[in-house]
Amino acid sequence: MNFRKFFRSFLYAANGIYHVVKSEQNFRFHVFSAIVVAIAAWMTGLSQIEWIIIVVSIFGMFMIELVNASIERVVDLVTPELHPLAKQAKDLAAGACLVYAICTVIVGLIIFIPKWSGIIL
């Protein structure tokens, strides 16, 4: 195993994360949302399994946004002009982000509403 190459791959990954944070508004929104959810989870006193579900949901959202940004870059590289298939590819990737975001909101509501129902009512 080439350890130099292995550790360099972490640097490339960190560069990708840095780039998406710097260039993608939606990713920054998800980071902000993750911070809010983490604070709410800490204040609510979630169980270990609930924390696991929240963490997997948050990092899943980060992953899908990274994939979406990657698809957008590749499509732009392949065809800088407007093309119906290029638009579809970008829209499909964005749609995947939206579907997962809706899923995470539903999961969050399932976890938080029962815990807050005594506080809210």
Secondary structure by P-SEA (a helix, b strand, c coil): ccaaaaaaaaaaaaaaaaaaaaccaaaaaaaaaaaaaaaaaaaacccaaaaaaaaaaaaaaaaaaaaaaaaaaaaaaacccccaaaaaaaaaaaaaaaaaaaaaaaaaaaacccccccccc
